[in-house]
Amino acid sequence: SNRLPICNKQWYQRRVRVDDYDMFSICFTGKRKADQGSGRGGPPVDDLSVKLTVKRGVEAKSYNDLAKAEKLKPMELELKKLEDLAEAIVTDFAYMKSREKLMRDTNESTNSRVLWFSIFSMAVLLGLALWQVFYLKRFFKAKKLIE
């Protein structure tokens, strides 16, 4: 699998195409001014909250750059957005359909296994019950408690 090393200073200045990489590892480095404390005997440091916005699919596409590059009119740009949105919806539905088929197959397989396990359990319990009846019958005959 392709890995993208993103632990560098240029990360915040560049965009990455998701299609080119399978796995991402992102690293954040925080720097504080001297008067903010270092946590080593200095004043306590407040928690820091980081918000990471990840865009994918149609929302990640830069249509302003596309409009400039292809010299599109505003109406053409809107049509391009709608076309891309329609393609994304069709792709998502195809993905959901394949996932639904996979889940249905898994469910049917699990149901089949549960059925056969139940039948096997019932057969074992029935066998044990019959064995117990015959064993007790022989035991009581041997002790001459029944005829």
Backbone torsions as a table, in degrees:
resi	resn	phi	psi	omega
1	SER	NA	147.3	177.7
2	ASN	-78.4	133.3	176.0
3	ARG	-116.4	142.3	179.1
4	LEU	-110.4	113.2	175.8
5	PRO	-77.1	118.0	-176.7
6	ILE	-116.3	16.3	-178.6
7	CYS	-91.6	67.3	177.9
8	ASN	-144.1	170.2	-173.6
9	LYS	-75.7	-19.0	-178.0
10	GLN	-86.3	-1.5	-174.9
11	TRP	-56.0	-46.0	-174.6
12	TYR	-71.2	-10.3	-177.4
13	GLN	-102.3	-3.2	-176.3
14	ARG	-130.9	158.2	177.6
15	ARG	-104.1	154.8	-177.8
16	VAL	-125.7	132.4	175.4
17	ARG	-80.6	125.5	-177.5
18	VAL	-68.9	-29.7	-177.1
19	ASP	-61.7	-26.3	-174.7
20	ASP	-83.6	-13.9	-173.9
21	TYR	-133.9	146.3	179.2
22	ASP	-92.7	-33.2	-172.4
23	MET	-137.1	142.1	179.5
24	PHE	-120.2	146.1	169.6
25	SER	-133.6	118.3	-175.1
26	ILE	-112.3	135.8	179.7
27	CYS	-126.2	139.1	179.7
28	PHE	-112.3	138.1	175.5
29	THR	-123.2	125.7	-179.7
30	GLY	-105.5	139.6	177.0
31	LYS	-124.3	137.9	179.7
32	ARG	-118.2	152.2	175.4
33	LYS	-73.5	160.4	-176.3
34	ALA	-60.5	-32.7	-176.7
35	ASP	-82.3	-1.5	-179.4
36	GLN	-91.4	-4.5	178.4
37	GLY	88.2	151.6	-178.0
38	SER	-116.1	-5.2	-177.5
39	GLY	84.8	-2.1	-179.6
40	ARG	-109.8	75.6	178.8
41	GLY	85.9	-12.0	179.2
42	GLY	-85.4	-170.4	178.6
43	PRO	-64.7	153.1	-178.7
44	PRO	-62.7	148.2	-178.2
45	VAL	-101.5	130.0	177.4
46	ASP	-69.5	158.1	175.0
47	ASP	-65.8	149.7	179.9
48	LEU	-114.9	131.7	-179.8
49	SER	-104.7	131.6	179.7
50	VAL	-117.7	129.9	177.9
51	LYS	-110.1	122.0	-179.4
52	LEU	-115.2	118.2	179.7
53	THR	-102.7	121.1	-179.7
54	VAL	-112.1	123.4	177.8
55	LYS	-110.3	141.4	178.1
56	ARG	-140.9	158.3	177.2
57	GLY	72.6	-139.9	-174.6
58	VAL	-64.5	-37.2	-176.2
59	GLU	-68.9	-17.9	-179.6
60	ALA	-87.1	-11.6	-176.9
61	LYS	-78.0	137.5	-179.8
62	SER	-92.3	100.0	-177.2
63	TYR	-78.3	-24.3	177.3
64	ASN	-65.8	-43.1	177.4
65	ASP	-64.6	-38.5	179.7
66	LEU	-65.3	-41.7	179.7
67	ALA	-63.2	-40.5	178.9
68	LYS	-68.6	-42.2	-176.7
69	ALA	-68.2	-40.1	-176.9
70	GLU	-100.1	3.0	179.0
71	LYS	52.6	55.3	-178.8
72	LEU	-89.2	145.4	174.1
73	LYS	-79.2	161.4	-178.3
74	PRO	-55.9	-39.9	179.6
75	MET	-66.9	-40.3	178.0
76	GLU	-65.2	-36.9	178.3
77	LEU	-64.4	-44.0	177.7
78	GLU	-62.6	-40.2	177.4
79	LEU	-64.2	-38.3	177.6
80	LYS	-64.8	-41.6	177.1
81	LYS	-61.1	-45.6	179.8
82	LEU	-64.7	-38.3	177.8
83	GLU	-63.4	-45.2	178.5
84	ASP	-64.6	-38.8	178.3
85	LEU	-64.1	-42.5	178.4
86	ALA	-62.9	-42.2	177.5
87	GLU	-62.5	-41.1	179.3
88	ALA	-64.2	-39.7	179.3
89	ILE	-65.5	-44.0	178.4
90	VAL	-62.0	-42.6	178.8
91	THR	-63.7	-43.3	178.8
92	ASP	-63.5	-40.6	178.5
93	PHE	-66.1	-38.9	177.0
94	ALA	-63.6	-40.3	177.7
95	TYR	-64.4	-45.0	179.3
96	MET	-63.9	-35.8	178.5
97	LYS	-65.0	-42.8	179.3
98	SER	-67.2	-38.8	177.2
99	ARG	-65.5	-39.2	179.0
100	GLU	-63.9	-41.0	177.8
101	LYS	-63.7	-43.5	178.8
102	LEU	-62.4	-44.4	179.8
103	MET	-66.8	-38.2	177.8
104	ARG	-63.9	-44.0	178.0
105	ASP	-61.8	-41.9	178.1
106	THR	-63.3	-41.9	179.8
107	ASN	-63.9	-44.5	179.5
108	GLU	-65.1	-39.7	177.8
109	SER	-63.5	-43.3	179.3
110	THR	-64.4	-42.9	178.1
111	ASN	-60.8	-41.0	178.7
112	SER	-63.7	-43.6	179.0
113	ARG	-64.2	-40.7	178.8
114	VAL	-64.4	-40.7	178.9
115	LEU	-60.6	-49.7	-178.6
116	TRP	-66.9	-35.0	176.7
117	PHE	-66.3	-39.0	178.0
118	SER	-64.8	-43.0	178.2
119	ILE	-62.8	-43.8	178.7
120	PHE	-62.6	-43.5	179.7
121	SER	-62.1	-43.4	179.3
122	MET	-63.6	-40.4	179.0
123	ALA	-64.4	-43.0	179.1
124	VAL	-64.1	-44.6	179.4
125	LEU	-64.5	-40.5	177.6
126	LEU	-64.4	-42.4	177.1
127	GLY	-61.7	-44.3	178.7
128	LEU	-64.8	-38.1	178.7
129	ALA	-64.4	-44.8	178.7
130	LEU	-64.0	-42.9	179.4
131	TRP	-61.5	-41.7	-179.3
132	GLN	-64.1	-40.4	178.9
133	VAL	-63.0	-48.4	-179.4
134	PHE	-66.5	-38.2	179.3
135	TYR	-64.0	-46.2	-179.7
136	LEU	-66.6	-35.6	177.9
137	LYS	-62.6	-45.8	177.8
138	ARG	-64.6	-39.6	-179.2
139	PHE	-61.9	-47.6	-178.5
140	PHE	-70.2	-30.1	174.8
141	LYS	-68.4	-39.4	179.7
142	ALA	-65.7	-34.5	178.5
143	LYS	-84.7	-1.8	179.1
144	LYS	59.7	39.1	174.7
145	LEU	-92.1	-23.9	174.5
146	ILE	-132.6	164.1	-179.4
147	GLU	-100.9	NA	NA
